[in-house]
Amino acid sequence: MERQDQIDVLVVDSHHIVAQGIALVVGSEQTMRVVGTAGSIKEAVELGALRRPDVVLMDLGLPDGDANAAISSIRAVSPMSKIMMVTGSSDDNALAIAVDSGCAGYVHMTASTEELLNAVSTVAAGRAYFPTAALARLLYERRSAPNGAHAVSDREREVLQLLANGRTVADIATGMGLSVHTVRNHIRRAMRHLGVHSRLDAVVAAARAGILSVETSKPLRSVRL
């Protein structure tokens, strides 16, 4: 196949070994060409602007921002690039984050080489690629979940409670053994369920709904933003 017919792929992962491994798999396919690897949003944006890849394979979390920030930044410099999330995250919200962030596809690290390559080809052709069973489960959960406070998960409620107690996002991440971007995603999902637009409003709404407690001696304005 001629070079102009190849699918140009940019691999974005904060773990260098993982990025190189994915690049080797993709680069072994005759119809694909890896045009670079990046370990941060900054590097991804620089390479995206320079290489204009057909497909960007991106991990869920990067050291300088979350999935939404990464996708919007890459699209700003390379609007025709299709972005697909490739993650080993055990976070149950990973697929939801990919869908909500506007990714064209999602593949878990446990997928086979054949599935990854098929996903890249599918996304490059302008079609979405999401595991059927996982996507069906996500849609079912969203359709069956009640609106408002009752839709806030136990983990989201736990994070909101810690915010109400005056903990910072970094403190919460350390204490719960999670990454900062995962904690932020829990907060965003809770805000969406509660129909609010700030962390403080989320704590207030959750407290009024009775799903968390706020110490009367601690004013809500002490919530660390």
C-alpha positions as CSV (number, residue, x, y, z in Angstrom):
1,M,0.0,0.0,0.0
2,E,1.2,3.5,-0.8
3,R,2.3,5.8,2.0
4,Q,-0.6,8.2,1.3
5,D,-3.1,5.4,2.0
6,Q,-1.6,4.5,5.4
7,I,-3.4,5.4,8.6
8,D,-1.2,7.9,10.5
9,V,-1.4,7.1,14.3
10,L,-0.3,9.2,17.3
11,V,0.1,7.3,20.6
12,V,-0.4,9.3,23.8
13,D,0.3,7.6,27.1
14,S,2.1,8.9,30.2
15,H,3.8,5.5,30.6
16,H,6.7,5.4,28.1
17,I,6.9,1.6,28.0
18,V,3.1,1.3,27.4
19,A,3.3,3.9,24.6
20,Q,6.2,2.1,22.9
21,G,4.4,-1.2,23.2
22,I,1.3,0.1,21.5
23,A,3.4,1.8,18.9
24,L,5.1,-1.4,18.1
25,V,1.8,-3.2,17.7
26,V,0.3,-0.5,15.5
27,G,3.5,0.0,13.5
28,S,3.7,-3.7,12.6
29,E,0.5,-3.4,10.6
30,Q,1.3,-2.6,6.9
31,T,-1.7,-0.2,6.6
32,M,-0.7,1.9,9.6
33,R,2.1,4.2,10.5
34,V,3.0,5.6,13.9
35,V,3.9,9.3,13.5
36,G,4.9,9.8,17.1
37,T,4.4,9.1,20.8
38,A,3.6,11.6,23.5
39,G,3.5,11.4,27.3
40,S,1.5,14.5,28.0
41,I,-1.2,16.8,26.6
42,K,1.5,19.4,25.7
43,E,3.5,16.8,23.7
44,A,0.3,15.5,22.1
45,V,-0.7,19.0,21.0
46,E,2.7,19.7,19.6
47,L,2.8,16.4,17.6
48,G,-0.8,16.7,16.6
49,A,-0.2,20.1,15.1
50,L,2.9,18.9,13.3
51,R,1.8,15.5,12.1
52,R,-2.0,15.8,11.8
53,P,-2.6,12.1,12.6
54,D,-5.7,10.3,11.3
55,V,-6.1,8.5,14.7
56,V,-4.9,9.4,18.2
57,L,-4.7,6.6,20.7
58,M,-4.9,8.2,24.1
59,D,-4.8,6.9,27.7
60,L,-7.5,8.0,30.2
61,G,-5.2,10.1,32.4
62,L,-2.3,12.3,31.5
63,P,-0.1,14.3,34.0
64,D,-1.2,17.7,32.7
65,G,-4.9,17.3,32.4
66,D,-7.9,15.0,32.1
67,A,-9.6,13.4,29.1
68,N,-11.8,16.4,28.3
69,A,-8.8,18.8,28.3
70,A,-6.7,16.5,26.2
71,I,-9.4,15.9,23.6
72,S,-10.3,19.6,23.2
73,S,-6.6,20.6,23.0
74,I,-5.8,18.0,20.4
75,R,-8.9,18.8,18.3
76,A,-8.0,22.5,18.4
77,V,-4.8,21.8,16.5
78,S,-5.9,18.8,14.5
79,P,-9.7,18.8,14.1
80,M,-9.8,15.9,11.6
81,S,-8.1,13.5,14.0
82,K,-10.2,10.7,15.4
83,I,-9.5,10.1,19.0
84,M,-9.7,6.7,20.6
85,M,-9.2,5.9,24.3
86,V,-6.9,3.0,25.0
87,T,-6.7,2.5,28.7
88,G,-5.9,-0.2,31.3
89,S,-7.8,1.7,33.9
90,S,-10.0,-0.4,36.2
91,D,-12.2,2.6,36.8
92,D,-15.8,1.6,36.1
93,N,-16.4,5.1,34.6
94,A,-13.7,4.8,32.0
95,L,-16.1,3.9,29.2
96,A,-18.5,6.6,30.3
97,I,-15.7,9.1,30.2
98,A,-14.7,8.1,26.7
99,V,-18.3,8.5,25.5
100,D,-19.0,11.7,27.3
101,S,-15.6,13.2,26.1
102,G,-16.6,12.6,22.5
103,C,-14.1,9.9,21.7
104,A,-14.6,7.9,18.5
105,G,-13.7,4.7,20.1
106,Y,-12.6,2.8,23.2
107,V,-10.4,-0.2,23.7
108,H,-9.2,-1.7,27.0
109,M,-5.6,-2.8,27.4
110,T,-6.8,-6.4,27.8
111,A,-8.0,-6.4,24.2
112,S,-6.2,-8.6,21.7
113,T,-3.8,-7.1,19.1
114,E,-6.4,-7.9,16.4
115,E,-9.1,-6.0,18.2
116,L,-6.9,-2.9,18.6
117,L,-5.9,-2.9,15.0
118,N,-9.5,-3.4,13.9
119,A,-10.6,-0.6,16.1
120,V,-8.0,1.8,14.6
121,S,-9.1,0.9,11.1
122,T,-12.8,1.3,12.0
123,V,-12.2,4.7,13.7
124,A,-10.0,5.9,10.8
125,A,-12.9,5.0,8.4
126,G,-15.2,7.4,10.2
127,R,-17.1,4.8,12.3
128,A,-17.3,4.5,16.0
129,Y,-15.7,1.6,17.8
130,F,-17.0,0.6,21.3
131,P,-17.2,-2.9,22.8
132,T,-20.9,-3.9,22.2
133,A,-21.5,-5.5,25.6
134,A,-19.9,-2.7,27.6
135,L,-21.7,0.0,25.6
136,A,-25.0,-1.8,26.0
137,R,-24.4,-2.0,29.8
138,L,-23.6,1.7,30.0
139,L,-26.8,2.6,28.0
140,Y,-28.9,0.4,30.2
141,E,-27.5,1.9,33.4
142,R,-28.1,5.4,32.2
143,R,-31.6,4.7,31.1
144,S,-32.6,2.9,34.3
145,A,-30.8,5.2,36.7
146,P,-33.0,7.8,38.4
147,N,-32.2,11.5,38.0
148,G,-30.8,13.6,40.7
149,A,-29.3,12.7,44.1
150,H,-30.3,9.0,43.9
151,A,-28.1,8.6,40.8
152,V,-25.0,9.6,42.7
153,S,-22.9,6.5,43.2
154,D,-21.4,5.5,46.5
155,R,-17.9,6.5,45.3
156,E,-19.1,9.8,44.1
157,R,-20.9,10.4,47.4
158,E,-17.7,9.5,49.3
159,V,-15.7,12.0,47.3
160,L,-18.3,14.7,47.9
161,Q,-18.3,14.0,51.6
162,L,-14.5,14.5,51.7
163,L,-14.9,17.8,49.9
164,A,-17.5,18.8,52.4
165,N,-15.0,18.0,55.1
166,G,-12.6,20.4,53.6
167,R,-10.2,18.0,51.8
168,T,-8.5,19.0,48.6
169,V,-8.7,16.9,45.4
170,A,-5.1,15.9,45.9
171,D,-5.7,14.9,49.5
172,I,-8.7,12.8,48.4
173,A,-6.8,11.1,45.7
174,T,-4.0,10.2,48.0
175,G,-6.3,9.0,50.8
176,M,-8.5,6.9,48.4
177,G,-5.6,5.5,46.4
178,L,-6.9,7.1,43.2
179,S,-5.4,9.4,40.6
180,V,-6.3,13.1,40.7
181,H,-8.0,12.9,37.3
182,T,-10.2,10.0,38.6
183,V,-11.3,12.0,41.6
184,R,-12.1,14.9,39.4
185,N,-14.2,12.7,37.1
186,H,-16.1,11.4,40.1
187,I,-16.9,15.0,41.0
188,R,-18.0,15.9,37.5
189,R,-20.3,13.0,37.3
190,A,-21.8,13.8,40.7
191,M,-22.3,17.4,39.5
192,R,-24.0,16.2,36.4
193,H,-26.3,14.0,38.4
194,L,-27.2,16.8,40.7
195,G,-27.6,19.4,37.9
196,V,-25.1,21.8,39.3
197,H,-22.0,23.6,37.9
198,S,-19.6,23.9,40.8
199,R,-18.1,21.7,43.5
200,L,-19.6,23.9,46.2
201,D,-23.1,23.7,44.7
202,A,-22.7,19.9,44.4
203,V,-21.9,19.6,48.2
204,V,-24.8,21.9,49.0
205,A,-27.2,20.0,46.8
206,A,-26.0,16.6,48.2
207,A,-26.4,17.9,51.7
208,R,-29.9,19.1,51.1
209,A,-30.8,15.8,49.6
210,G,-29.6,14.0,52.7
211,I,-26.9,11.9,51.0
212,L,-24.0,13.4,52.9
213,S,-23.5,15.3,56.2
214,V,-22.0,18.7,56.7
215,E,-20.6,19.7,60.1
216,T,-22.5,22.6,61.4
217,S,-19.3,24.1,62.8
218,K,-17.8,24.1,59.3
219,P,-19.2,26.6,56.8
220,L,-19.8,25.3,53.3
221,R,-17.6,28.0,51.9
222,S,-14.7,26.0,53.3
223,V,-15.1,23.4,50.6
224,R,-11.7,23.4,48.8
225,L,-12.2,24.3,45.1
